[in-house]
């Protein structure tokens, strides 16, 4: 790629050496690239170290001042690891080796086996607490590593120190990053591996010092990113394309093109071989002896998610990937679906609409800038964005913000391309700066303040359930949006959050295939509680005439279930005791009539 010229006409720039002043004389090394005097190399190295320290401090500060929004599926992973350990040789390998997150549980399980002797002194030999802490510890290390890799890649893309630190901080402020750095989910690890892969492959293709080993390791990192979360396979072509584009081209070297093609083939081959090897291992260890079993293993990783209105959910899903929404997305959903229980006016939508507008407006500006000045950056971004959106809309679901994290490496390339264009495109840079400021204000306010406010009433409800339903009983709540469920998601190390301490059961999970069998599933869960010697407690909300707006129920969110269905189902059971006040629980009478009714429901002979 040529140096000099009109900066507005340059595409993605290769790593460039910066001079300290206009009179600094440049030297040229044997590969034909400009080299800095020794004193400047030392100064540059010192500045890079200072930037690394600053970025590390920024991450440590962000991690310490922000709190958990949700642990998502972390409790499920913990329970599966414990179940695998307890069953020993008879345990199903699928408890650990799941297709969608193939290496995630095994890594945590292996670390737990090694660290259990030390952790047992802290946890009181509580396996669930230890594994949860390990998951959180992994993501803390991942967050630190991701911060440094973002900074390193930003320098490699030719950004100056202030720009590199700013772009690193901005990416770490993304709502999805902050959401899952305090969890046991694998999304951020996949992002870190892809950023590392991009840096390795791009440096492995450099004509001055081509290194096949770096290209090979980059391919391995790409395969590992898919192994911790499969949808990262969608952005593999984008990472490879970016590595090709950001590598400097010296037109005077005849063998440069062949060298770069060979390096890219090595990276691609390593990705394919390692990825297929892990797939073969998964087939072997799970004893998948037929195509149908393989298909079932793959499909089961979706956990039954089949939401409706995917296109309607798409705008807020993308926007939530960058900005914290909280409950504001519910208002949009109610407005679109015409919820009769919570009529929504246009003014109620403004807190969510302006965020959607800001995100899509910024993405549009990025697209326009790339279309005008950097077709290579646009190609990299589209190569990741299009398949990710298509996968979410056609095969998966669109509301979960993590679905769009595979686009982040390409987005970094796009933003770096814009920042490297110079003063002639300052308007685009200003838009990016404004977006970063808005994002920092919204997300820091949410993750440092809003999410800290724990309602005392919620804790009281949790204590009621703990005292009456644990350890063998069950407490029915409406869904994961009930404040009780939210409390547990935000308090992973609370004594009320130990395995079996708070036996909550979410009756409805909108968008899941199990919605069609929710009655039967709820009936069987109640019978199991009675058979284990426990009691059945039901939230007062489940028998209310109509849902309160604060309960976040959205009528027609899933057309297979309506509020009247839920209300009538739980009103049929006789009750004999009530705990709490106006938002408490009632106990289902353990008599012959209720048992007979539950047995019919569980057997599927009713409804």
LINCORNOR-V139101 format. One record per residue. N is the residue number from 1. RES is the residue in three letters. SS is DSSP state (~ for helix, > for strand, _ for the rest). PHI is phi in radians with two decimals (none if undefined). Layout:
BEGIN
{{N | RES | SS | PHI} {N | RES | SS | PHI}}
END
This chain:
BEGIN
{{1 | UNK | _ | none} {2 | UNK | _ | -1.21} {3 | UNK | _ | -1.70} {4 | UNK | _ | 1.39} {5 | UNK | _ | 1.41} {6 | UNK | _ | -1.26} {7 | UNK | ~ | -1.09} {8 | UNK | ~ | -1.26} {9 | UNK | ~ | -1.72} {10 | UNK | _ | -1.30} {11 | UNK | _ | -1.70} {12 | UNK | _ | -1.02} {13 | UNK | _ | -1.65} {14 | UNK | _ | -1.37} {15 | UNK | _ | -0.94} {16 | UNK | _ | -2.07} {17 | UNK | _ | -1.61} {18 | UNK | _ | -1.71} {19 | UNK | _ | -1.78} {20 | UNK | _ | -1.45} {21 | UNK | _ | -2.85} {22 | UNK | _ | -1.18} {23 | UNK | _ | -1.68} {24 | UNK | _ | -1.18} {25 | UNK | _ | -1.35} {26 | UNK | _ | -1.70} {27 | UNK | > | -2.01} {28 | UNK | > | -2.10} {29 | UNK | _ | -1.49} {30 | UNK | _ | -1.16} {31 | UNK | _ | -1.50} {32 | UNK | _ | 1.60} {33 | UNK | _ | -1.78} {34 | UNK | > | -1.27} {35 | UNK | > | -2.13} {36 | UNK | _ | -1.65} {37 | UNK | _ | -1.03} {38 | UNK | ~ | -1.00} {39 | UNK | ~ | -1.08} {40 | UNK | ~ | -1.25} {41 | UNK | ~ | -1.09} {42 | UNK | ~ | -1.12} {43 | UNK | ~ | -1.09} {44 | UNK | ~ | -1.09} {45 | UNK | ~ | -1.13} {46 | UNK | ~ | -1.12} {47 | UNK | ~ | -1.12} {48 | UNK | ~ | -1.11} {49 | UNK | ~ | -1.13} {50 | UNK | ~ | -1.11} {51 | UNK | ~ | -1.12} {52 | UNK | ~ | -1.12} {53 | UNK | ~ | -1.11} {54 | UNK | ~ | -1.10} {55 | UNK | ~ | -1.10} {56 | UNK | ~ | -1.09} {57 | UNK | ~ | -1.13} {58 | UNK | ~ | -1.10} {59 | UNK | ~ | -1.12} {60 | UNK | ~ | -1.03} {61 | UNK | ~ | -1.16} {62 | UNK | ~ | -1.03} {63 | UNK | ~ | -1.15} {64 | UNK | ~ | -1.36} {65 | UNK | ~ | -1.60} {66 | UNK | _ | -1.61} {67 | UNK | _ | -2.22} {68 | UNK | _ | -1.24} {69 | UNK | _ | -1.62} {70 | UNK | _ | -2.74} {71 | UNK | _ | -1.60} {72 | UNK | _ | 0.92} {73 | UNK | _ | -1.54} {74 | UNK | ~ | -0.96} {75 | UNK | ~ | -1.04} {76 | UNK | ~ | -1.16} {77 | UNK | ~ | -1.07} {78 | UNK | ~ | -1.07} {79 | UNK | ~ | -1.10} {80 | UNK | ~ | -1.20} {81 | UNK | ~ | -1.14} {82 | UNK | ~ | -1.11} {83 | UNK | ~ | -1.08} {84 | UNK | ~ | -1.09} {85 | UNK | ~ | -1.18} {86 | UNK | ~ | -1.19} {87 | UNK | ~ | -1.39} {88 | UNK | ~ | 1.08} {89 | UNK | ~ | -1.12} {90 | UNK | ~ | -1.52} {91 | UNK | _ | -1.24} {92 | UNK | _ | -1.27} {93 | UNK | ~ | -1.03} {94 | UNK | ~ | -1.12} {95 | UNK | ~ | -1.09} {96 | UNK | _ | -1.82} {97 | UNK | _ | -1.69} {98 | UNK | _ | -1.60} {99 | UNK | _ | -1.09} {100 | UNK | _ | -1.16} {101 | UNK | _ | -2.22} {102 | UNK | _ | -0.99} {103 | UNK | _ | -1.71} {104 | UNK | ~ | -1.18} {105 | UNK | ~ | -1.15} {106 | UNK | ~ | -1.01} {107 | UNK | ~ | -1.10} {108 | UNK | ~ | -1.13} {109 | UNK | ~ | -1.10} {110 | UNK | ~ | -1.09} {111 | UNK | ~ | -1.10} {112 | UNK | ~ | -1.12} {113 | UNK | ~ | -1.07} {114 | UNK | ~ | -1.31} {115 | UNK | ~ | -1.66} {116 | UNK | ~ | -0.96} {117 | UNK | ~ | -0.99} {118 | UNK | ~ | -1.33} {119 | UNK | ~ | -1.26} {120 | UNK | ~ | -1.09} {121 | UNK | ~ | -1.17} {122 | UNK | ~ | -1.40} {123 | UNK | ~ | -1.58} {124 | UNK | _ | 1.24} {125 | UNK | _ | 1.13} {126 | UNK | _ | -1.63} {127 | UNK | ~ | -1.09} {128 | UNK | ~ | -1.07} {129 | UNK | ~ | -1.14} {130 | UNK | ~ | -1.15} {131 | UNK | ~ | -1.17} {132 | UNK | ~ | -1.05} {133 | UNK | ~ | -1.12} {134 | UNK | ~ | -1.16} {135 | UNK | ~ | -1.01} {136 | UNK | ~ | -1.15} {137 | UNK | ~ | -1.11} {138 | UNK | ~ | -1.03} {139 | UNK | ~ | -1.24} {140 | UNK | ~ | -1.15} {141 | UNK | ~ | -1.10} {142 | UNK | ~ | -1.06} {143 | UNK | ~ | -1.05} {144 | UNK | ~ | -1.13} {145 | UNK | ~ | -1.13} {146 | UNK | ~ | -1.10} {147 | UNK | ~ | -1.04} {148 | UNK | ~ | -1.20} {149 | UNK | ~ | -1.22} {150 | UNK | ~ | -1.07} {151 | UNK | ~ | -1.15} {152 | UNK | ~ | -1.09} {153 | UNK | ~ | -1.17} {154 | UNK | ~ | -1.08} {155 | UNK | ~ | -1.12} {156 | UNK | ~ | -1.13} {157 | UNK | _ | -1.44} {158 | UNK | _ | 1.61} {159 | UNK | _ | -1.34} {160 | UNK | _ | -1.31} {161 | UNK | ~ | -0.98} {162 | UNK | ~ | -1.05} {163 | UNK | ~ | -1.15} {164 | UNK | ~ | -1.10} {165 | UNK | ~ | -1.16} {166 | UNK | ~ | -1.14} {167 | UNK | ~ | -1.19} {168 | UNK | ~ | -1.12} {169 | UNK | ~ | -1.10} {170 | UNK | ~ | -1.08} {171 | UNK | ~ | -1.16} {172 | UNK | ~ | -1.25} {173 | UNK | _ | -1.58} {174 | UNK | _ | -0.97} {175 | UNK | ~ | -0.99} {176 | UNK | ~ | -1.13} {177 | UNK | ~ | -1.10} {178 | UNK | ~ | -1.14} {179 | UNK | ~ | -1.16} {180 | UNK | ~ | -1.79} {181 | UNK | ~ | -1.24} {182 | UNK | _ | -1.80} {183 | UNK | _ | -2.78} {184 | UNK | _ | -1.92} {185 | UNK | _ | -1.64} {186 | UNK | _ | -1.72} {187 | UNK | ~ | -1.07} {188 | UNK | ~ | -1.19} {189 | UNK | ~ | -1.12} {190 | UNK | ~ | -1.06} {191 | UNK | ~ | -1.09} {192 | UNK | ~ | -1.08} {193 | UNK | ~ | -1.12} {194 | UNK | ~ | -1.26} {195 | UNK | ~ | -1.12} {196 | UNK | ~ | -1.10} {197 | UNK | ~ | -1.10} {198 | UNK | ~ | -1.09} {199 | UNK | ~ | -1.13} {200 | UNK | ~ | -1.11} {201 | UNK | ~ | -1.18} {202 | UNK | ~ | -1.06} {203 | UNK | ~ | -1.30} {204 | UNK | ~ | -1.25} {205 | UNK | _ | -1.69} {206 | UNK | _ | -1.14} {207 | UNK | _ | -1.27} {208 | UNK | _ | -1.25} {209 | UNK | _ | -2.47} {210 | UNK | _ | -1.12} {211 | UNK | _ | -2.30} {212 | UNK | ~ | -1.10} {213 | UNK | ~ | -1.10} {214 | UNK | ~ | -1.12} {215 | UNK | ~ | -1.10} {216 | UNK | ~ | -1.11} {217 | UNK | ~ | -1.12} {218 | UNK | ~ | -1.11} {219 | UNK | ~ | -1.11} {220 | UNK | ~ | -1.10} {221 | UNK | ~ | -1.08} {222 | UNK | ~ | -1.09} {223 | UNK | ~ | -1.10} {224 | UNK | ~ | -1.15} {225 | UNK | ~ | -1.08} {226 | UNK | ~ | -1.25} {227 | UNK | ~ | -1.32} {228 | UNK | ~ | -1.50} {229 | UNK | _ | -2.74} {230 | UNK | ~ | -1.00} {231 | UNK | ~ | -1.00} {232 | UNK | ~ | -1.16} {233 | UNK | ~ | -1.10} {234 | UNK | ~ | -1.17} {235 | UNK | ~ | -1.79} {236 | UNK | ~ | -1.02} {237 | UNK | ~ | -1.02} {238 | UNK | ~ | -1.15} {239 | UNK | ~ | -1.14} {240 | UNK | ~ | -1.11} {241 | UNK | ~ | -1.12} {242 | UNK | ~ | -1.09} {243 | UNK | ~ | -1.07} {244 | UNK | ~ | -1.17} {245 | UNK | ~ | -1.28} {246 | UNK | ~ | -1.45} {247 | UNK | _ | -1.42} {248 | UNK | _ | -1.14} {249 | UNK | _ | -1.93} {250 | UNK | _ | -1.81} {251 | UNK | _ | -1.15} {252 | UNK | _ | -1.44} {253 | UNK | _ | -1.71} {254 | UNK | _ | -1.18} {255 | UNK | _ | -1.57} {256 | UNK | ~ | -1.10} {257 | UNK | ~ | -1.08} {258 | UNK | ~ | -1.12} {259 | UNK | ~ | -1.09} {260 | UNK | ~ | -1.21} {261 | UNK | ~ | -1.10} {262 | UNK | ~ | -1.08} {263 | UNK | ~ | -1.11} {264 | UNK | ~ | -1.19} {265 | UNK | ~ | -1.13} {266 | UNK | ~ | -1.10} {267 | UNK | ~ | -1.11} {268 | UNK | ~ | -1.12} {269 | UNK | ~ | -1.12} {270 | UNK | ~ | -1.10} {271 | UNK | ~ | -1.04} {272 | UNK | ~ | -1.17} {273 | UNK | ~ | -1.15} {274 | UNK | ~ | -1.15} {275 | UNK | ~ | -1.09} {276 | UNK | ~ | -1.18} {277 | UNK | ~ | -1.13} {278 | UNK | ~ | -1.18} {279 | UNK | ~ | -1.10} {280 | UNK | ~ | -1.09} {281 | UNK | ~ | -1.14} {282 | UNK | ~ | -1.09} {283 | UNK | ~ | -1.12} {284 | UNK | ~ | -1.21} {285 | UNK | ~ | -1.25} {286 | UNK | _ | -1.65} {287 | UNK | _ | 0.98} {288 | UNK | _ | -1.58} {289 | UNK | _ | -1.59} {290 | UNK | _ | -2.54} {291 | UNK | ~ | -1.10} {292 | UNK | ~ | -1.08} {293 | UNK | ~ | -1.17} {294 | UNK | ~ | -1.10} {295 | UNK | ~ | -1.10} {296 | UNK | ~ | -1.11} {297 | UNK | ~ | -1.10} {298 | UNK | ~ | -1.21} {299 | UNK | ~ | -1.14} {300 | UNK | ~ | -1.12} {301 | UNK | _ | -1.24} {302 | UNK | _ | -1.39} {303 | UNK | _ | 0.99} {304 | UNK | _ | 1.32} {305 | UNK | > | -1.34} {306 | UNK | _ | -2.45} {307 | UNK | _ | -1.25} {308 | UNK | _ | -1.63} {309 | UNK | _ | 0.92} {310 | UNK | ~ | -1.11} {311 | UNK | ~ | -1.16} {312 | UNK | ~ | -1.15} {313 | UNK | ~ | -1.40} {314 | UNK | ~ | -1.03} {315 | UNK | ~ | -1.03} {316 | UNK | ~ | -1.25} {317 | UNK | ~ | -1.08} {318 | UNK | ~ | -1.14} {319 | UNK | ~ | -1.10} {320 | UNK | ~ | -1.18} {321 | UNK | _ | -1.17} {322 | UNK | _ | -1.93} {323 | UNK | _ | -2.08} {324 | UNK | _ | -1.25} {325 | UNK | _ | -1.89} {326 | UNK | _ | 1.10} {327 | UNK | _ | -1.59} {328 | UNK | ~ | -1.21} {329 | UNK | ~ | -1.18} {330 | UNK | ~ | -1.13} {331 | UNK | ~ | -1.08} {332 | UNK | ~ | -1.05} {333 | UNK | ~ | -1.13} {334 | UNK | ~ | -1.13} {335 | UNK | ~ | -1.17} {336 | UNK | ~ | -1.16} {337 | UNK | ~ | -1.54} {338 | UNK | _ | 1.16} {339 | UNK | _ | -1.05} {340 | UNK | _ | -1.29} {341 | UNK | _ | -1.48} {342 | UNK | _ | -2.48} {343 | UNK | _ | -0.98} {344 | UNK | _ | -2.07} {345 | UNK | _ | -1.73} {346 | UNK | ~ | -1.04} {347 | UNK | ~ | -1.12} {348 | UNK | ~ | -1.23} {349 | UNK | ~ | -1.54} {350 | UNK | ~ | -1.01} {351 | UNK | ~ | -1.04} {352 | UNK | ~ | -1.62} {353 | UNK | ~ | -1.13} {354 | UNK | ~ | -1.18} {355 | UNK | ~ | -1.23} {356 | UNK | ~ | -1.06} {357 | UNK | ~ | -1.11} {358 | UNK | ~ | -1.11} {359 | UNK | ~ | -1.13} {360 | UNK | ~ | -1.23} {361 | UNK | ~ | -1.12} {362 | UNK | ~ | -1.15} {363 | UNK | ~ | -1.08} {364 | UNK | ~ | -1.15} {365 | UNK | ~ | -1.10} {366 | UNK | ~ | -1.06} {367 | UNK | ~ | -1.09} {368 | UNK | ~ | -1.14} {369 | UNK | ~ | -1.08} {370 | UNK | ~ | -1.18} {371 | UNK | ~ | -1.09} {372 | UNK | ~ | -1.46} {373 | UNK | ~ | -2.17} {374 | UNK | _ | -2.58} {375 | UNK | ~ | -1.13} {376 | UNK | ~ | -1.19} {377 | UNK | ~ | -1.08} {378 | UNK | ~ | -1.14} {379 | UNK | ~ | -1.10} {380 | UNK | ~ | -1.09} {381 | UNK | ~ | -1.15} {382 | UNK | ~ | -1.16} {383 | UNK | ~ | -1.11} {384 | UNK | ~ | -1.67} {385 | UNK | ~ | -1.20} {386 | UNK | ~ | -1.10} {387 | UNK | ~ | -1.13} {388 | UNK | ~ | -1.15} {389 | UNK | ~ | -1.15} {390 | UNK | ~ | -1.08} {391 | UNK | ~ | -1.10} {392 | UNK | ~ | -1.14} {393 | UNK | ~ | -1.33} {394 | UNK | ~ | -1.56} {395 | UNK | _ | -2.11} {396 | UNK | _ | -2.13} {397 | UNK | _ | -2.67} {398 | UNK | _ | -1.96} {399 | UNK | _ | -1.50} {400 | UNK | _ | -1.30} {401 | UNK | ~ | -1.10} {402 | UNK | ~ | -1.16} {403 | UNK | ~ | -1.06} {404 | UNK | ~ | -1.84} {405 | UNK | ~ | -1.14} {406 | UNK | ~ | -1.05} {407 | UNK | ~ | -1.41} {408 | UNK | ~ | -1.01} {409 | UNK | ~ | -1.03} {410 | UNK | ~ | -1.16} {411 | UNK | ~ | -1.14} {412 | UNK | ~ | -1.08} {413 | UNK | ~ | -1.07} {414 | UNK | ~ | -1.11} {415 | UNK | ~ | -1.15} {416 | UNK | ~ | -1.11} {417 | UNK | ~ | -1.10} {418 | UNK | ~ | -1.21} {419 | UNK | ~ | -1.15} {420 | UNK | _ | -1.52} {421 | UNK | _ | -1.40} {422 | UNK | _ | 1.71} {423 | UNK | ~ | -1.20} {424 | UNK | ~ | -1.23} {425 | UNK | ~ | -2.15} {426 | UNK | ~ | -1.05} {427 | UNK | ~ | -1.09} {428 | UNK | ~ | -1.23} {429 | UNK | ~ | -1.08} {430 | UNK | ~ | -1.14} {431 | UNK | ~ | -1.08} {432 | UNK | ~ | -1.11} {433 | UNK | ~ | -1.13} {434 | UNK | ~ | -1.08} {435 | UNK | ~ | -1.10} {436 | UNK | ~ | -1.09} {437 | UNK | ~ | -1.15} {438 | UNK | ~ | -1.07} {439 | UNK | ~ | -1.07} {440 | UNK | ~ | -1.09} {441 | UNK | ~ | -1.13} {442 | UNK | ~ | -1.18} {443 | UNK | ~ | -1.28} {444 | UNK | ~ | -1.18} {445 | UNK | ~ | -1.07} {446 | UNK | ~ | -1.22} {447 | UNK | ~ | -1.42} {448 | UNK | ~ | -1.84} {449 | UNK | _ | -2.20} {450 | UNK | ~ | -1.00} {451 | UNK | ~ | -1.30} {452 | UNK | ~ | -1.37} {453 | UNK | _ | -1.32} {454 | UNK | _ | -1.67} {455 | UNK | _ | -1.18} {456 | UNK | ~ | -1.03} {457 | UNK | ~ | -1.12} {458 | UNK | ~ | -1.14} {459 | UNK | ~ | -1.11} {460 | UNK | ~ | -1.13} {461 | UNK | ~ | -1.11} {462 | UNK | ~ | -1.09} {463 | UNK | ~ | -1.15} {464 | UNK | ~ | -1.04} {465 | UNK | ~ | -1.10} {466 | UNK | ~ | -1.07} {467 | UNK | ~ | -1.27} {468 | UNK | ~ | -1.89} {469 | UNK | ~ | -1.70} {470 | UNK | _ | -1.30} {471 | UNK | _ | -1.69} {472 | UNK | _ | -1.86} {473 | UNK | _ | -1.51} {474 | UNK | > | -2.55} {475 | UNK | > | -2.15} {476 | UNK | > | -1.44} {477 | UNK | > | -2.18} {478 | UNK | _ | -1.11} {479 | UNK | _ | -2.84} {480 | UNK | _ | -1.17} {481 | UNK | _ | -1.46} {482 | UNK | _ | -1.08} {483 | UNK | ~ | -0.95} {484 | UNK | ~ | -1.11} {485 | UNK | ~ | -1.13} {486 | UNK | ~ | -1.11} {487 | UNK | ~ | -1.04} {488 | UNK | ~ | -1.17} {489 | UNK | ~ | -1.14} {490 | UNK | ~ | -1.69} {491 | UNK | _ | -2.32} {492 | UNK | _ | -1.12} {493 | UNK | _ | -1.91} {494 | UNK | _ | -1.21} {495 | UNK | ~ | -1.01} {496 | UNK | ~ | -1.36} {497 | UNK | ~ | -1.91} {498 | UNK | _ | -1.34} {499 | UNK | _ | -0.95} {500 | UNK | _ | 1.49} {501 | UNK | _ | -1.27} {502 | UNK | _ | -2.35} {503 | UNK | _ | -1.38} {504 | UNK | > | -1.43} {505 | UNK | > | -2.31} {506 | UNK | > | -1.40} {507 | UNK | _ | -1.25} {508 | UNK | _ | -2.08} {509 | UNK | _ | -2.19} {510 | UNK | _ | -0.96} {511 | UNK | _ | 1.51} {512 | UNK | > | -1.84} {513 | UNK | ~ | -1.10} {514 | UNK | ~ | -1.27} {515 | UNK | ~ | -1.05} {516 | UNK | ~ | -1.23} {517 | UNK | ~ | -2.06} {518 | UNK | ~ | -1.11} {519 | UNK | ~ | -1.13} {520 | UNK | ~ | -1.10} {521 | UNK | ~ | -1.10} {522 | UNK | ~ | -1.15} {523 | UNK | ~ | -1.12} {524 | UNK | ~ | -1.13} {525 | UNK | ~ | -1.15} {526 | UNK | ~ | -1.16} {527 | UNK | ~ | -1.08} {528 | UNK | ~ | -1.09} {529 | UNK | ~ | -1.12} {530 | UNK | ~ | -1.13} {531 | UNK | ~ | -1.14} {532 | UNK | _ | -1.51} {533 | UNK | _ | 1.57} {534 | UNK | _ | -1.74} {535 | UNK | _ | -2.16} {536 | UNK | > | -1.89} {537 | UNK | > | -2.08} {538 | UNK | > | -2.21} {539 | UNK | > | -1.09} {540 | UNK | ~ | -1.01} {541 | UNK | ~ | -1.09} {542 | UNK | ~ | -1.30} {543 | UNK | ~ | -2.07} {544 | UNK | _ | -1.19} {545 | UNK | _ | -1.09} {546 | UNK | _ | -2.57} {547 | UNK | _ | -1.31} {548 | UNK | _ | -1.34} {549 | UNK | ~ | -0.98} {550 | UNK | ~ | -1.20} {551 | UNK | ~ | -1.42} {552 | UNK | _ | 1.10} {553 | UNK | _ | -1.37} {554 | UNK | _ | -2.14} {555 | UNK | _ | -1.10} {556 | UNK | _ | 1.32} {557 | UNK | _ | -1.05} {558 | UNK | _ | -2.31} {559 | UNK | _ | -1.20} {560 | UNK | _ | -1.50} {561 | UNK | _ | -2.53} {562 | UNK | _ | -2.22} {563 | UNK | ~ | -1.06} {564 | UNK | ~ | -1.04} {565 | UNK | ~ | -1.12} {566 | UNK | ~ | -1.15} {567 | UNK | ~ | -1.04} {568 | UNK | ~ | -1.19} {569 | UNK | ~ | -1.09} {570 | UNK | ~ | -1.47} {571 | UNK | ~ | -1.27} {572 | UNK | _ | -1.32} {573 | UNK | _ | -1.67} {574 | UNK | _ | -1.22} {575 | UNK | > | -2.21} {576 | UNK | > | -2.32} {577 | UNK | > | -2.67} {578 | UNK | > | -2.32} {579 | UNK | > | -2.16} {580 | UNK | _ | 1.50} {581 | UNK | _ | -1.85} {582 | UNK | _ | -1.45} {583 | UNK | _ | -2.39} {584 | UNK | _ | -1.83} {585 | UNK | > | -2.42} {586 | UNK | > | -2.04} {587 | UNK | > | -1.69} {588 | UNK | > | -1.37} {589 | UNK | _ | -1.11} {590 | UNK | _ | -1.51} {591 | UNK | _ | -1.89} {592 | UNK | ~ | -1.13} {593 | UNK | ~ | -1.17} {594 | UNK | ~ | -1.14} {595 | UNK | ~ | -1.12} {596 | UNK | ~ | -1.08} {597 | UNK | ~ | -1.12} {598 | UNK | ~ | -1.14} {599 | UNK | ~ | -1.11} {600 | UNK | ~ | -1.13} {601 | UNK | ~ | -1.14} {602 | UNK | ~ | -1.12} {603 | UNK | ~ | -1.33} {604 | UNK | _ | 1.41} {605 | UNK | _ | -1.50} {606 | UNK | _ | -2.12} {607 | UNK | _ | 1.09}}
END
